[in-house]
């Protein structure tokens, strides 16, 4: 890549497209532009961490690189990877080669290929189903990794530190198998060919009941099925999920994955290849907005899609195995690994490791040589902690102002935001920098309305409609629609199993309280026991919420409104209606007058 060694601070468009497959995006720091000097170019590097597993050596390397060549921070993503921001072009080779030489990779972290494979970050060593989830996340990442070797030619001058012999031999054999047309013969890319995939492809692996990975938002989701004795039997498979959409383009939409069937363990790599090959050969390539697998499944229907996949698979899918109810798990706080050691999940606000938190984590991780796991919710888990180390770790972290997860405001604990401005080229609004103030304001409003201090719901914010933090699954989602403006989405579930719906096309940030107050008042008054905000909104419906909001008058506004005299009997009638409906007198009066004058 000649573009990497010329004197420009940027690379051309052809090189930009190629760099994506190597795990990097060229970015423009909008707030560092100098007058008359154009864009301030720099690069974001993203790592490949199947299941979020990070060896101690790699963690320390990433921490060093962020200080020496990045912007001094590390970003934990919703796909269990690192993002290193602020890398200049002349430093790319040093940064990439350092990652590769220290047990890491960035290969296929971006681009039209399989992206980082998610797995539940549960640290339990005595739960075989979780061990299988991690193992198969790694195996599927290897199965679908680009094979040509160009990555190592660019960054290591052809030297390859991790050979194919290190991957599971069954992965190697099943990748090469081409009994049913999944492969391109004699191609350096047997699965992808010359054109790769129509768009990015996302995979997640989890265990029954654990939806920490947002399973149904992935192109392909696998659920580990074990016998009563803990032996791996096979996998339930779901297909066709995805979040990305475009504002005011109704042909684009978020979608939940559908169940396609069950596959025994010995066939799982063949089934994965068959699904990828179907998307490769039939996914749309004429319109990138419509090229994700979800649109193919939606157009064909799951039965036709299954039938075509079975042609590449060479077998029929078995019936989907019954599963327990899904739950969201964040794996924060102290946990017993089941092997005599402990793990500790630490909350990281919007995934940004910086300042005292970053320094304290470095001290602890380096001192005790700890491996870590990154979670799909932008947090980090320290693993393999001896009981005798716990007090020192608590002291070190608390001394840096790091709170135990139980002391974190639950609105923050269950919220996520993407990086957005100033670096993401797609962002049209704030997210990471804007969400903390939003959650503070919502908490203050809830306190005023009489909610308990532990009341919470899942909040997610993105700076554009592409949905990197999966806002369309949130109970309360904010999707950037311009400066200080967001679409408002309501009705997702705490378990991440139902799509939210757009409640308001544009909400200005300054109108946050006036928009949410009537919704929260109605929720407070009419919720069922243990009912969450998302379930409440889905149950009562948007029409009822909008009707209530239309006539709502806050106590603060009521004291400022002009006074109107009423006969005593009419006043008592309004008062009785207000009591019966659980509304304020001003609310009922406003509704009555609005109905009359309209």
C-alpha positions in Angstrom: 0.0 0.0 0.0 1.9 2.9 -1.3 -0.6 5.3 0.3 0.8 4.4 3.7 4.3 5.8 2.9 3.6 9.0 1.0 3.8 12.4 2.6 0.1 13.0 2.8 -1.7 12.9 6.2 -4.5 10.8 4.6 -5.0 7.9 2.2 -7.0 7.9 -1.0 -10.5 6.4 -1.4 -9.3 3.1 -2.8 -7.0 2.7 0.2 -9.7 3.7 2.6 -11.9 0.8 1.4 -9.0 -1.6 1.7 -8.0 -0.4 5.2 -11.5 -1.3 6.5 -10.8 -5.0 5.9 -7.6 -4.5 8.0 -9.5 -3.0 10.9 -9.2 0.7 10.5 -11.2 3.7 9.4 -9.8 7.0 8.3 -11.5 9.8 10.3 -11.6 13.6 10.4 -11.4 15.2 13.8 -14.0 17.9 13.2 -13.0 20.0 16.2 -9.3 20.1 15.4 -9.6 21.5 11.9 -7.5 24.7 11.4 -8.9 27.5 9.4 -8.0 27.1 5.7 -6.2 23.8 6.2 -9.0 21.4 5.5 -9.7 18.2 7.4 -7.6 16.9 10.3 -7.0 13.3 9.3 -6.4 10.5 11.8 -7.3 6.8 12.1 -9.3 4.6 14.3 -8.0 1.1 14.8 -10.4 -1.7 15.9 -9.2 -5.0 17.3 -10.6 -8.5 16.7 -11.4 -10.1 20.1 -13.8 -13.1 19.8 -15.9 -13.3 22.9 -14.1 -10.2 24.3 -11.2 -12.2 25.6 -8.0 -10.1 26.1 -4.7 -11.7 27.3 -2.8 -9.7 29.9 0.0 -9.0 27.4 -2.4 -7.5 24.9 -4.2 -5.3 27.4 -0.9 -3.7 28.5 0.1 -3.3 24.8 -3.2 -1.5 24.0 -2.8 0.7 27.0 0.7 1.6 25.9 -0.3 2.3 22.3 -3.2 4.5 23.4 -0.7 6.7 25.3 2.1 6.7 22.8 0.1 6.9 19.5 -3.5 7.4 20.3 -5.5 10.1 22.1 -4.8 8.7 25.5 -8.0 6.7 25.8 -9.3 3.3 24.9 -12.8 2.7 23.7 -14.6 -0.5 24.6 -17.2 -1.3 21.9 -20.6 -3.0 21.9 -19.0 -5.9 20.0 -16.4 -6.7 22.7 -13.5 -5.0 20.9 -11.1 -2.1 21.5 -11.1 1.0 19.4 -8.0 3.1 19.5 -8.6 6.6 18.3 -6.3 9.4 17.2 -3.6 7.3 15.3 -1.7 9.3 12.7 -0.9 7.8 9.4 2.8 7.6 9.9 2.2 5.5 13.1 -0.1 3.0 11.6 2.5 0.3 10.8 4.0 0.5 14.3 0.6 0.3 16.0 -0.7 -2.6 13.8 2.4 -4.6 14.1 2.6 -4.1 17.9 -1.0 -5.5 18.3 -0.2 -8.5 16.1 3.1 -9.3 17.9 1.4 -9.2 21.3 -1.4 -11.8 20.9 -3.8 -9.5 19.1 -5.3 -8.9 15.6 -7.3 -6.3 13.7 -8.0 -8.5 10.7 -11.6 -8.1 9.5 -12.6 -5.9 12.4 -14.2 -3.7 9.8 -15.4 -4.1 6.2 -17.7 -6.4 4.2 -16.8 -9.6 6.1 -17.7 -11.3 9.3 -17.0 -8.9 12.1 -16.0 -9.7 15.7 -17.9 -12.6 17.0 -19.7 -12.0 20.3 -20.0 -14.4 23.2 -21.4 -14.1 26.7 -18.6 -12.6 28.8 -19.6 -14.8 31.9 -16.4 -15.7 33.7 -17.6 -19.0 35.0 -15.1 -21.8 34.6 -17.4 -24.5 36.1 -20.2 -23.9 33.6 -19.4 -25.9 30.4 -22.0 -24.1 28.3 -20.2 -20.8 28.8 -16.9 -22.4 27.9 -18.4 -23.8 24.7 -19.8 -20.3 23.8 -16.3 -18.8 24.1 -14.7 -21.7 22.2 -17.1 -21.5 19.3 -16.9 -17.7 19.1 -13.2 -18.2 18.5 -13.7 -21.1 16.1 -16.3 -19.2 14.0 -14.1 -16.1 13.9 -11.3 -18.3 12.5 -13.6 -20.1 10.1 -14.8 -16.8 8.5 -11.5 -14.9 8.7 -10.0 -13.7 5.4 -7.3 -16.3 4.3 -5.2 -14.6 1.6 -2.3 -13.4 3.9 -2.3 -9.9 2.5 -2.9 -8.6 6.1 0.5 -9.9 7.2 2.2 -8.8 4.1 1.2 -5.2 4.8 1.8 -5.0 8.5 4.5 -7.6 9.2 6.2 -7.7 5.7 4.9 -11.2 5.3 5.9 -12.6 8.6 2.9 -14.5 10.2 2.9 -14.9 13.9 -0.2 -17.0 14.2 -0.2 -19.9 11.7 -3.3 -21.9 10.6 -2.0 -24.8 12.6 -3.1 -23.0 15.8 -6.7 -23.0 14.9 -9.1 -25.9 15.6 -8.2 -28.6 13.0 -11.9 -29.2 12.4 -12.3 -25.5 11.5 -9.5 -25.9 8.9 -11.1 -29.1 7.5 -14.6 -27.8 7.4 -13.6 -24.5 5.8 -11.9 -26.5 2.9 -15.0 -28.8 2.4 -16.9 -27.9 -0.7 -19.4 -30.6 -1.1 -22.4 -28.3 -1.7 -21.0 -25.2 -3.4 -20.1 -23.0 -0.4 -16.6 -22.4 -1.6 -14.7 -20.9 -4.5 -12.3 -23.5 -5.7 -8.6 -22.5 -6.1 -9.3 -19.1 -4.6 -7.2 -17.4 -1.9 -10.5 -16.6 -0.3 -12.5 -19.8 -0.4 -15.6 -18.5 1.3 -15.5 -14.8 0.3 -14.1 -15.0 -3.2 -13.1 -11.8 -5.0 -16.1 -9.7 -4.0 -16.4 -10.6 -0.3 -19.9 -10.1 1.2 -22.5 -7.5 0.2 -22.2 -5.9 3.6 -20.8 -6.6 7.1 -21.9 -9.8 8.8 -22.4 -10.1 12.6 -22.4 -13.3 14.7 -23.1 -13.9 18.4 -22.9 -17.1 20.5 -24.6 -17.4 23.9 -26.2 -19.9 26.2 -29.9 -20.5 26.9 -31.4 -17.6 28.9 -28.4 -15.3 28.7 -29.1 -12.4 26.3 -26.1 -10.3 27.3 -25.1 -10.4 23.6 -28.3 -9.0 22.2 -28.7 -12.2 20.2 -31.6 -11.2 18.0 -29.8 -8.1 16.6 -27.2 -10.3 14.8 -27.2 -11.6 11.2 -26.5 -15.0 12.8 -27.0 -16.1 16.4 -26.0 -19.4 18.0 -27.4 -20.8 21.2 -25.3 -23.6 22.9 -27.4 -26.7 23.7 -25.9 -29.1 26.2 -27.0 -32.4 27.7 -28.0 -32.6 31.4 -24.4 -33.7 32.1 -23.0 -30.6 30.4 -21.9 -32.3 27.1 -22.2 -30.2 24.0 -25.0 -31.5 21.7 -25.5 -28.7 19.2 -26.8 -25.2 18.5 -30.1 -23.5 18.0 -29.7 -20.9 15.2 -31.4 -17.6 14.5 -30.8 -15.5 11.4 -31.7 -12.1 10.0 -31.3 -9.6 12.8 -29.8 -6.1 12.3 -30.1 -2.6 13.6 -29.0 -0.2 10.8 -31.6 2.0 9.1 -31.8 5.4 7.4 -33.9 8.3 8.6 -37.2 8.8 6.7 -36.4 5.8 4.4 -39.2 3.3 5.3 -37.6 0.6 3.1 -34.8 0.4 5.7 -35.6 -0.9 9.2 -34.3 -2.6 12.3 -35.2 -6.3 12.5 -35.1 -9.2 15.0 -33.6 -12.5 13.9 -35.9 -15.5 13.2 -35.3 -19.1 14.4 -34.1 -21.3 11.5 -33.5 -24.5 13.3 -31.2 -26.7 15.3 -27.8 -28.1 14.1 -25.8 -30.9 15.9 -22.3 -29.9 17.0 -20.5 -31.8 14.2 -22.3 -29.8 11.5 -22.1 -26.3 12.9 -19.3 -25.0 10.8 -21.0 -26.3 7.6 -24.3 -24.7 8.7 -22.5 -21.3 9.3 -20.8 -21.5 5.9 -24.1 -22.3 4.2 -25.8 -19.2 5.8 -22.9 -17.0 4.8 -22.8 -18.4 1.3 -26.5 -17.7 0.9 -26.0 -14.1 1.9 -22.9 -13.9 -0.3 -24.7 -15.2 -3.4 -28.2 -13.7 -3.0 -27.8 -10.6 -0.8 -28.3 -7.3 -2.7 -25.2 -5.6 -4.1 -26.9 -2.8 -6.0 -27.9 -0.8 -2.9 -25.8 -0.9 0.2 -28.6 0.4 2.3 -30.5 -2.8 1.4 -27.7 -5.3 1.4 -27.7 -6.8 4.9 -28.9 -10.3 5.5 -32.0 -9.1 7.3 -33.5 -7.7 4.1 -33.0 -11.0 2.3 -34.7 -12.9 5.1 -37.5 -10.4 5.2 -38.0 -10.5 1.4 -37.9 -14.3 1.1 -39.5 -15.3 4.5 -37.8 -17.7 6.8 -39.1 -20.8 5.1 -37.6 -20.0 1.7 -34.4 -18.8 3.3 -34.1 -22.1 5.2 -34.7 -24.0 2.0 -31.9 -22.2 0.1 -29.5 -22.5 3.0 -30.2 -26.3 3.2 -29.0 -26.6 -0.4 -25.6 -25.3 0.6 -25.7 -27.2 3.9 -26.5 -30.5 2.3 -29.0 -31.4 5.1 -32.2 -30.2 6.6 -32.2 -28.3 9.8 -33.7 -30.1 12.8 -36.5 -28.4 14.8 -35.5 -25.5 17.0 -35.0 -26.7 20.6 -37.2 -25.1 23.3 -35.4 -22.4 25.3 -36.0 -20.7 28.7 -37.0 -17.1 29.0 -34.3 -14.7 28.0 -32.7 -12.3 30.6 -30.3 -9.4 30.2 -27.1 -10.0 32.3 -24.3 -7.4 32.7 -21.9 -9.4 34.8 -20.8 -6.5 37.0 -19.5 -6.8 40.5 -17.7 -9.6 42.2 -18.3 -13.2 40.9 -17.0 -16.6 41.8 -15.5 -18.2 38.7 -16.0 -21.7 40.0 -12.4 -22.6 40.0 -11.4 -21.1 43.3 -10.7 -17.7 41.8 -12.8 -14.5 41.5 -13.8 -12.2 38.7 -14.8 -8.5 39.0 -17.0 -6.7 36.5 -16.3 -2.9 36.3 -18.7 -0.3 34.9 -17.1 1.9 32.2 -19.3 4.9 31.3 -20.1 4.5 27.6 -17.0 2.3 27.2 -14.4 5.1 27.4 -11.3 4.1 29.5 -9.6 7.3 30.4 -8.1 9.3 33.3 -7.9 7.8 36.7 -10.0 4.8 35.8 -7.6 3.8 33.1 -4.5 4.4 35.3 -5.9 2.4 38.2 -6.9 -0.5 35.9 -3.4 -0.6 34.4 -1.9 -0.8 37.9 -4.1 -3.7 39.0 -3.9 -5.6 35.7 -0.2 -5.3 35.5 0.5 -6.0 39.2 -1.5 -9.3 39.2 -1.0 -10.2 35.5 -4.7 -10.4 35.0 -6.5 -11.3 31.7 -9.7 -9.4 31.0 -12.9 -9.7 29.1 -14.7 -7.0 27.3 -18.5 -7.1 27.5 -21.1 -6.4 24.8 -22.3 -3.5 27.0 -19.0 -1.6 27.0 -17.8 -2.8 30.4 -14.7 -4.8 31.5 -14.3 -7.9 33.6 -11.0 -8.7 35.5 -10.5 -12.4 35.7 -8.4 -15.0 37.6 -8.3 -12.9 40.8 -7.0 -14.7 44.0 -9.1 -14.1 47.1 -6.0 -12.6 48.8 -5.7 -9.9 46.1 -9.3 -8.7 46.5 -8.7 -6.1 49.3 -5.8 -4.5 47.4 -7.7 -4.4 44.2 -10.7 -2.8 45.9 -8.4 -0.2 47.6 -6.6 0.7 44.4 -9.8 1.1 42.4 -11.8 3.0 45.0 -8.8 5.2 45.6 -9.1 6.3 42.0 -12.8 7.1 42.4 -14.1 3.9 40.8 -17.4 2.9 42.3 -18.6 -0.6 43.0 -21.3 -1.4 40.4 -24.0 -1.4 43.1 -23.2 2.3 43.8 -23.6 3.3 40.1 -26.8 5.1 39.3 -28.9 2.3 37.6 -29.9 4.6 34.8 -26.2 4.9 33.9 -25.5 1.2 34.5 -28.1 0.2 32.0 -27.3 2.8 29.4 -25.0 2.8 26.3 -23.8 5.4 23.8 -21.7 5.2 20.6 -18.6 7.5 20.2 -20.4 9.8 17.6 -19.0 13.3 17.4 -16.4 14.5 16.8 -14.7 11.5 15.1 -17.4 9.3 13.5 -18.0 10.4 10.0 -21.6 9.2 10.1 -22.5 11.1 13.3 -25.0 13.9 13.0 -25.5 14.4 16.8 -23.8 13.7 20.1 -24.0 10.4 21.9 -21.1 9.5 24.2 -20.5 13.1 25.3 -24.3 13.8 25.5 -25.7 10.8 27.3 -24.3 11.4 30.8 -26.2 14.8 31.0 -29.3 13.2 29.6 -29.3 10.4 32.3 -28.7 12.9 35.0 -31.6 15.0 33.9 -33.9 12.0 33.6 -32.9 10.9 37.2 -33.7 14.4 38.5 -37.1 14.3 36.8 -37.8 10.8 38.2 -36.9 12.0 41.7 -39.3 14.9 41.3 -42.1 12.5 40.2 -41.6 10.2 43.1 -39.8 7.2 41.6 -37.5 5.2 43.9 -33.8 5.6 43.6 -33.3 2.1 42.1 -36.0 2.6 39.4 -34.4 2.2 36.0 -34.9 1.3 32.4 -32.5 0.5 29.5 -31.4 3.7 27.7 -29.3 3.7 24.5 -28.2 6.6 22.4 -26.6 6.9 18.9 -25.4 9.9 16.9 -27.0 8.5 13.7 -29.5 5.9 12.7 -27.0 3.1 12.0 -27.7 1.8 15.5 -24.2 0.8 16.8 -25.4 0.7 20.4 -28.6 -1.1 19.4 -31.0 1.7 20.4 -33.9 0.1 18.6 -33.9 -2.6 21.4 -34.0 0.0 24.2 -36.8 0.8 26.5 -35.9 4.4 25.8 -33.8 5.0 22.7 -32.3 8.3 21.4 -31.3 8.3 17.8 -29.4 11.3 16.5 -31.3 13.4 14.0 -29.2 16.5 13.9 -27.6 18.9 16.3 -29.3 18.6 19.7 -32.1 16.7 18.1 -33.1 13.0 18.5 -35.7 10.6 17.4 -37.3 9.1 20.5 -37.9 5.3 20.5 -40.0 3.5 23.2 -41.1 0.0 24.0 -38.1 -2.3 23.9 -37.7 -4.9 26.7 -35.2 -5.2 29.5 -34.4 -8.6 28.1 -33.7 -7.2 24.6 -36.3 -9.4 22.9 -38.7 -6.9 21.4 -38.0 -4.0 19.0 -38.8 -0.5 20.2 -40.9 1.8 18.0 -40.5 5.4 17.0 -42.6 7.6 19.3 -41.4 11.0 18.2 -39.6 12.0 15.0 -37.7 14.9 16.5 -37.1 15.9 20.1 -34.9 18.8 20.9 -32.6 18.3 23.8 -34.0 21.3 25.6 -37.4 19.7 25.5 -36.3 16.5 27.3 -38.2 17.0 30.5 -41.4 18.3 29.0 -41.4 15.4 26.6 -40.7 12.7 29.1 -42.6 14.0 32.1 -46.1 13.0 31.0 -44.9 9.6 29.8 -43.3 8.9 33.2 -46.2 10.3 35.1 -48.6 8.0 33.2 -46.2 5.1 33.8 -45.9 5.8 37.5 -49.7 5.9 37.9 -50.8 3.0 35.7 -48.0 0.5 35.7 -48.6 -3.1 36.8 -46.5 -4.6 39.6 -42.9 -5.1 38.4 -43.8 -3.8 35.0 -40.9 -2.0 33.2 -41.2 1.2 31.2 -40.7 -0.7 27.9 -43.4 -3.3 28.7 -45.7 -0.5 29.9 -45.4 1.5 26.7 -45.9 -1.6 24.6 -49.0 -2.6 26.6 -50.9 0.7 26.7 -49.8 1.8 23.2 -48.6 5.0 21.8 -52.0 6.4 21.1 -52.9 6.4 24.8 -49.5 7.9 25.7 -49.8 10.6 23.1 -53.4 11.4 24.2 -52.3 11.7 27.8 -49.3 13.8 26.9 -51.4 16.1 24.8 -53.4 17.4 27.7 -50.8 17.1 30.4 -50.0 20.2 32.4 -47.0 20.0 34.9 -47.3 21.5 38.3 -44.8 24.1 37.4 -46.7 25.2 34.3 -50.1 25.1 36.1 -48.9 27.8 38.5 -48.0 30.1 35.7 -51.2 29.7 33.6 -54.0 32.3 33.5 -56.8 31.7 36.0 -60.3 31.0 34.7 -63.4 31.1 36.9 -65.8 28.1 36.9 -69.1 27.5 38.6 -68.8 25.4 41.7 -70.7 22.4 40.3 -68.6 22.3 37.2 -65.4 22.6 39.2 -66.5 19.7 41.4 -67.3 17.6 38.3 -63.8 18.2 36.9 -62.3 17.4 40.2 -64.2 14.1 40.3 -63.0 13.2 36.8 -59.5 14.1 37.7 -59.6 11.9 40.8 -61.1 9.0 38.9 -58.5 9.2 36.0 -55.5 9.9 38.2 -54.8 13.2 36.6 -54.3 16.7 37.9 -57.2 19.1 37.7 -55.3 21.3 35.3 -54.7 18.3 33.0 -58.5 17.4 32.9 -59.5 21.0 32.4 -56.9 21.4 29.6 -58.2 18.3 27.8 -61.8 19.5 28.1 -61.1 23.0 26.7 -58.9 21.6 23.9 -61.7 19.2 22.8 -64.2 22.1 22.9 -62.2 24.6 20.9 -61.2 22.1 18.3 
